[in-house]
């Protein structure tokens, strides 16, 4: 897995889910849409400072999706 990267380098767009970090141990899977960080229940997560790619799913999960 990759190390945490500065938020300014994060990919954008609906299909680019990443793990985000906001300090104090707060992490969320989110996407950046037009400059707003969004999770499943809304946008504008405030204070996101770092990101990292999500890990690949387990092989069994990939097989079921196919």
C-alpha positions in Angstrom: 0.0 0.0 0.0 1.1 3.5 -0.7 2.1 6.1 1.9 -0.1 9.1 2.8 0.2 11.9 0.2 -0.6 15.6 0.3 -4.2 16.3 -0.5 -3.2 18.7 -3.3 -2.0 15.6 -5.3 -5.3 13.6 -4.9 -7.1 12.5 -8.0 -10.5 14.0 -8.8 -13.8 12.7 -10.2 -16.6 10.5 -9.2 -14.8 7.2 -9.9 -11.6 8.0 -8.0 -12.4 6.9 -4.4 -9.5 7.3 -2.0 -8.9 7.1 1.7 -8.8 10.6 3.2 -7.3 11.8 6.5 -8.5 14.8 8.5 -6.4 14.6 11.6 -7.2 13.2 15.0 -7.5 9.8 13.5 -10.5 10.7 11.3 -10.4 8.8 8.0 -13.0 8.2 5.3 -13.3 6.8 1.8 -14.2 9.8 -0.3 -14.2 11.3 -3.8 -13.3 14.9 -4.8 -16.0 16.4 -7.0 -15.4 19.9 -8.2 -13.2 20.7 -5.2 -15.5 19.2 -2.5 -14.7 16.0 -0.7 -17.8 13.7 -0.7 -18.7 10.6 1.2 -21.8 8.4 0.9 -24.0 10.8 3.0 -22.9 14.2 1.6 -20.1 16.5 0.5 -17.9 19.2 1.9 -15.8 17.2 4.3 -13.7 19.9 5.9 -10.0 19.8 6.8 -8.9 16.9 4.6 -5.0 17.0 4.6 -3.8 13.7 3.1 -5.0 10.8 0.9 -3.9 7.4 -0.2 -5.2 4.9 -2.8 -7.6 2.2 -1.6 -6.1 -1.3 -1.4 -7.2 -3.8 -4.1 -10.2 -6.0 -3.0 -9.6 -9.6 -2.0 -9.5 -12.0 -4.9 -12.8 -13.7 -3.8 -14.6 -10.3 -4.0 -13.2 -9.8 -7.5 -14.4 -13.2 -8.7 -18.0 -12.6 -7.5 -18.1 -9.2 -9.2 -17.2 -10.7 -12.6 
